[in-house]
């Protein structure tokens, strides 16, 4: 008789949000590939949304403290959070040391009461630190590594991508990290980006952010497929390729991207299928 993992449904509810990037990319994974990634993405969702929750900062700090203690506790114990139990049961926890998990907490802390970036360089430094943690977690599952400068560029690019697309959700994140000089260029205040409809000048701002992200992706991705062994981190490479593709779309037509009901369609599925075939 097949034993059903009781934590799987919990992780699916957290990680496979309808219309989300992972809900789309997960369709191209085999069962063996999805098994460790599902609880990892559930964990990132559980911890990563805390700084942006509509609650007092004291509540956010208490939640992050609780998660930090969970990371330090015995991972085998049945009293662990369902997501951490799923990480253990999938075997993923064996590849994620406590120091790496604690980076999730540090990243979340830096997003509470964030001060605006002074310029593009400061924005890059803030975004790269956050995004690097996200990428390192996925690399660790397959004991893979990439050069640190490349990691920083990819980390900044992926975090900028998520910032841009968070604008189309009920909980936009990372807006406070946009440089004041860039907002002033388009005569936009950061609080206007949290309201609908988007302010005049938004298309120009989104387009310029997309160009910045594409530049960072180019610098980070150059030669990455050569530094990774064939068949390793295929989901991570697919995810980054899909993000790069989305930024290209924004650069061409900002309004069509943010107004469409479904972010991913048949053309994206065809792109993903061909991309994975090239990696093999």
C-alpha positions as CSV (number, residue, x, y, z in Angstrom):
1,X,0.0,0.0,0.0
2,X,1.3,3.4,-1.0
3,X,2.0,5.8,2.0
4,X,0.7,9.3,1.4
5,X,2.8,12.1,2.8
6,X,0.5,14.2,4.9
7,X,2.7,17.3,4.4
8,X,2.5,17.3,0.6
9,X,-1.0,19.0,0.4
10,X,0.2,21.6,2.9
11,X,3.2,22.4,0.7
12,X,1.2,22.4,-2.5
13,X,-1.2,25.0,-1.0
14,X,1.7,27.3,-0.2
15,X,4.0,26.7,-3.2
16,X,1.6,26.1,-6.1
17,X,-0.3,29.4,-6.0
18,X,-2.5,29.7,-9.1
19,X,-0.8,31.7,-11.8
20,X,2.5,31.8,-10.0
21,X,5.8,31.1,-11.6
22,X,6.5,27.9,-9.7
23,X,3.0,26.6,-10.4
24,X,3.9,27.0,-14.1
25,X,7.5,25.7,-14.1
26,X,6.6,22.7,-11.8
27,X,4.5,21.2,-14.7
28,X,7.8,20.5,-16.5
29,X,9.4,18.6,-13.6
30,X,9.4,14.8,-13.1
31,X,8.2,13.5,-9.7
32,X,11.7,13.0,-8.6
33,X,12.7,16.6,-9.4
34,X,9.6,18.1,-7.8
35,X,9.8,16.1,-4.6
36,X,12.6,18.3,-3.0
37,X,11.6,21.5,-4.7
38,X,8.0,21.6,-3.5
39,X,8.8,21.9,0.2
40,X,11.6,24.3,-0.6
41,X,9.3,26.7,-2.4
42,X,6.7,26.3,0.3
43,X,9.3,27.3,2.8
44,X,10.3,30.3,0.8
45,X,6.7,31.4,0.5
46,X,6.0,30.8,4.2
47,X,9.0,32.9,5.4
48,X,9.3,35.3,2.5
49,X,5.8,36.7,2.8
50,X,6.2,37.6,6.5
51,X,7.8,41.1,5.9
52,X,5.0,42.1,3.6
53,X,2.1,40.9,5.7
54,X,-0.4,43.6,6.9
55,X,0.5,43.2,10.6
56,X,2.5,45.1,13.2
57,X,6.3,44.8,13.0
58,X,6.3,43.1,16.4
59,X,4.3,40.2,15.0
60,X,6.7,39.9,12.1
61,X,9.7,39.8,14.4
62,X,8.0,37.1,16.6
63,X,7.2,35.0,13.5
64,X,10.8,35.2,12.2
65,X,12.2,34.4,15.6
66,X,10.0,31.3,15.7
67,X,11.2,30.2,12.3
68,X,14.8,30.8,13.3
69,X,14.3,28.5,16.3
70,X,12.7,25.9,14.1
71,X,15.7,25.9,11.8
72,X,18.0,25.3,14.8
73,X,15.9,22.5,16.2
74,X,16.2,18.8,15.5
75,X,14.9,18.3,11.9
76,X,13.9,14.7,12.5
77,X,11.4,15.6,15.3
78,X,7.7,15.1,14.3
79,X,6.9,18.3,16.1
80,X,8.6,20.4,13.4
81,X,6.5,22.6,11.1
82,X,4.9,20.7,8.3
83,X,7.1,22.3,5.6
84,X,10.2,21.4,7.5
85,X,8.9,17.9,8.0
86,X,8.4,17.7,4.2
87,X,11.9,19.0,3.6
88,X,13.2,16.2,5.8
89,X,11.0,13.5,4.3
90,X,12.0,14.5,0.8
91,X,15.7,14.3,1.6
92,X,16.1,18.0,0.8
93,X,16.9,18.9,4.4
94,X,20.1,16.9,4.2
95,X,21.4,19.4,1.6
96,X,20.3,22.6,3.4
97,X,22.5,23.4,6.4
98,X,21.3,25.7,9.2
99,X,23.5,28.6,8.1
100,X,21.9,28.6,4.7
101,X,18.4,28.4,6.1
102,X,19.1,31.2,8.5
103,X,19.9,33.4,5.5
104,X,16.2,33.2,4.8
105,X,15.6,34.9,8.2
106,X,18.2,37.5,7.6
107,X,16.8,38.3,4.2
108,X,13.3,38.7,5.6
109,X,14.6,41.0,8.4
110,X,16.2,43.3,5.9
111,X,12.8,43.8,4.2
112,X,11.1,45.1,7.3
113,X,11.0,48.9,7.3
114,X,13.3,49.2,4.3
115,X,14.8,52.6,3.3
116,X,14.8,53.6,-0.3
117,X,18.0,53.0,-2.3
118,X,20.1,56.0,-3.0
119,X,20.9,55.0,-6.5
120,X,21.1,52.0,-9.0
121,X,24.2,50.7,-7.3
122,X,22.6,50.6,-3.9
123,X,19.5,48.9,-5.3
124,X,21.7,46.3,-6.9
125,X,23.5,45.5,-3.6
126,X,20.2,45.2,-1.8
127,X,18.5,43.0,-4.4
128,X,21.5,40.8,-5.0
129,X,21.9,39.9,-1.4
130,X,18.2,38.8,-1.2
131,X,18.2,37.0,-4.6
132,X,21.4,35.2,-3.9
133,X,19.9,33.5,-0.9
134,X,17.0,32.3,-3.1
135,X,19.4,30.9,-5.7
136,X,21.8,29.3,-3.2
137,X,19.0,27.3,-1.7
138,X,18.1,25.7,-5.0
139,X,21.8,25.1,-6.0
140,X,22.3,23.4,-2.6
141,X,19.7,20.7,-3.4
142,X,22.0,19.4,-6.1
143,X,25.3,20.4,-4.5
144,X,26.1,22.8,-7.3
145,X,27.9,26.1,-7.2
146,X,28.3,29.2,-9.5
147,X,30.9,32.0,-9.3
148,X,30.1,34.7,-6.7
149,X,29.9,37.6,-9.1
150,X,27.6,35.7,-11.4
151,X,25.5,34.8,-8.4
152,X,25.2,38.4,-7.4
153,X,24.0,39.5,-10.8
154,X,21.5,36.7,-11.1
155,X,20.3,37.3,-7.5
156,X,19.7,41.0,-8.3
157,X,18.0,40.2,-11.6
158,X,15.6,37.5,-10.2
159,X,14.7,39.8,-7.2
160,X,14.0,42.7,-9.5
161,X,11.8,40.5,-11.7
162,X,9.7,39.5,-8.6
163,X,9.5,43.1,-7.5
164,X,8.1,44.2,-10.9
165,X,5.6,41.4,-11.1
166,X,4.5,41.9,-7.5
167,X,3.0,45.2,-8.6
168,X,0.2,43.2,-10.2
169,X,-0.7,41.5,-6.9
170,X,-2.5,42.5,-3.8
171,X,0.8,42.6,-1.9
172,X,3.5,44.4,-3.9
173,X,6.9,43.8,-2.4
174,X,10.3,45.5,-2.6
175,X,9.0,48.8,-3.9
176,X,10.7,50.7,-1.1
177,X,14.0,49.6,-2.5
178,X,13.5,51.5,-5.8
179,X,16.0,54.4,-6.0
180,X,14.4,57.8,-5.3
181,X,16.2,59.2,-8.4
182,X,14.5,56.7,-10.6
183,X,11.1,57.4,-9.2
184,X,11.7,61.1,-9.6
185,X,12.6,60.6,-13.2
186,X,9.1,59.4,-13.9
187,X,7.4,61.7,-11.3
188,X,6.2,58.8,-9.3
189,X,6.0,58.3,-5.5
190,X,6.6,54.7,-4.2
191,X,3.2,54.7,-2.4
192,X,1.5,55.3,-5.8
193,X,2.8,51.9,-7.0
194,X,0.7,50.2,-4.3
195,X,-2.5,51.7,-5.7
196,X,-4.6,51.2,-8.7
197,X,-4.7,52.4,-11.4
198,X,-0.9,52.7,-12.0
199,X,0.3,56.3,-12.1
200,X,1.2,58.1,-15.3
201,X,4.8,57.3,-16.1
202,X,4.5,53.7,-14.8
203,X,5.1,52.2,-18.3
204,X,8.4,54.1,-18.6
205,X,9.5,53.1,-15.1
206,X,8.6,49.4,-15.6
207,X,10.4,49.4,-19.0
208,X,13.6,50.9,-17.6
209,X,13.5,48.4,-14.7
210,X,13.1,45.6,-17.2
211,X,16.1,46.8,-19.1
212,X,18.2,46.9,-15.9
213,X,17.0,43.4,-15.1
214,X,17.9,42.1,-18.5
215,X,21.4,43.6,-18.3
216,X,21.9,41.8,-14.9
217,X,20.6,38.5,-16.3
218,X,23.0,38.8,-19.2
219,X,26.0,39.3,-17.0
220,X,24.9,36.6,-14.6
221,X,23.9,34.0,-17.2
222,X,26.9,34.2,-19.4
223,X,28.5,30.7,-19.4
224,X,26.3,29.4,-16.5
225,X,25.2,26.4,-18.5
226,X,28.9,25.5,-19.1
227,X,29.7,25.8,-15.3
228,X,26.9,23.4,-14.4
229,X,27.0,19.7,-15.2
230,X,24.4,18.5,-17.7
231,X,21.1,17.7,-16.0
232,X,21.9,19.7,-12.9
233,X,19.7,22.5,-11.6
234,X,17.5,22.3,-14.7
235,X,14.6,23.9,-12.9
236,X,16.7,26.8,-11.7
237,X,17.9,27.5,-15.2
238,X,14.4,27.2,-16.6
239,X,13.1,29.6,-13.9
240,X,15.7,32.2,-14.7
241,X,15.1,31.8,-18.4
242,X,11.4,32.4,-17.9
243,X,12.1,35.5,-15.8
244,X,14.4,36.8,-18.5
245,X,11.7,36.1,-21.2
246,X,9.1,38.0,-19.1
247,X,11.3,41.1,-18.8
248,X,11.8,41.1,-22.5
249,X,8.0,41.1,-22.9
250,X,7.7,44.1,-20.5
251,X,10.3,46.0,-22.5
252,X,8.2,45.5,-25.6
253,X,4.7,46.2,-24.2
254,X,4.2,46.9,-20.5
255,X,0.5,47.3,-20.5
256,X,-0.3,44.0,-22.2
257,X,1.8,42.1,-19.6
258,X,0.1,43.6,-16.6
259,X,-3.4,43.5,-18.0
260,X,-3.5,39.9,-19.1
261,X,-5.5,37.5,-16.9
262,X,-3.1,34.6,-17.3
263,X,0.6,35.4,-17.1
264,X,1.7,32.1,-18.8
265,X,0.2,30.7,-22.0
266,X,0.9,28.2,-24.7
267,X,3.8,30.2,-26.1
268,X,5.5,30.1,-22.7
269,X,4.9,26.3,-22.4
270,X,6.5,25.9,-25.9
271,X,9.5,28.0,-24.9
272,X,9.9,26.0,-21.6
273,X,9.8,22.7,-23.4
274,X,12.3,23.7,-26.0
275,X,14.6,25.3,-23.4
276,X,14.7,22.0,-21.3
277,X,15.4,20.0,-24.5
278,X,18.4,22.2,-25.1
279,X,19.7,21.6,-21.6
280,X,19.8,17.8,-22.1
